[in-house]
Amino acid sequence: MAAPTPPASGGPGGRRPLCGACARPLAGCWCACVRKVQNATPLLILQDPDESRQAKGTAALLARCLSRVELRVGERFDPPASTAGLVLLYPQTAGDVARPAPAPQPAPMPTATDRRISEAPITLIVLDGTWRRSRRLLYENPWLRSLPRLALDTPPPSRYAIRRAQADSQRSTLEACALALTQLDGDAAAYAPLWEAMDDFIALQQALAKRPPPPGQAGAR
């Protein structure tokens, strides 16, 4: 699928007009990248404020693609009245165990087959931010540490070529959630459009990186 062509930018007074849907300058509008997906497992994205200002972040695109999703921005989030059915997409790390008051060991995750049999409702929670900021979200919100955790099963190499990761195992939020939802729901075809959205978004950002900025806006993207 061909990548969307960046629209022309420019406006009165040198200010770039913004897209009313994605709030990006028209030259960086990614609305053409959106692919609608009916996700069986609901998703809750808790986004660090710094990440909400990151033009190359994928959480906003993911939120536009999915039918059952909520995106919250902040550093501290009120715990729900009940955490039953909540699962955190986050690996158990050595750093968790080394802390003076480690989080409880995560409960075993049910397989996709077990979920269909029990019909137990699950909401997947994902932390959106850099590795350092996501860990900060985890420890600023103790209720998150009590949740059972889901780790990705042998994820494929990352496609996120526009932003450097700190480790080979790290994935963009859209990639991680596409893999996790497929793992939980057992339906890779249903989430294939998310990979199309990801590829188009990356192609758009790469095209923007090669495009000279408008006069007086050197370095702006």
Beta strands, then each sheet from edge to edge (+ up, - down):
strand 1: 43-47
strand 2: 69-73
strand 3: 86-89
strand 4: 123-128
strand 5: 149-150
sheet 1: 2+ 1+ 4+ 3+ 5+
end
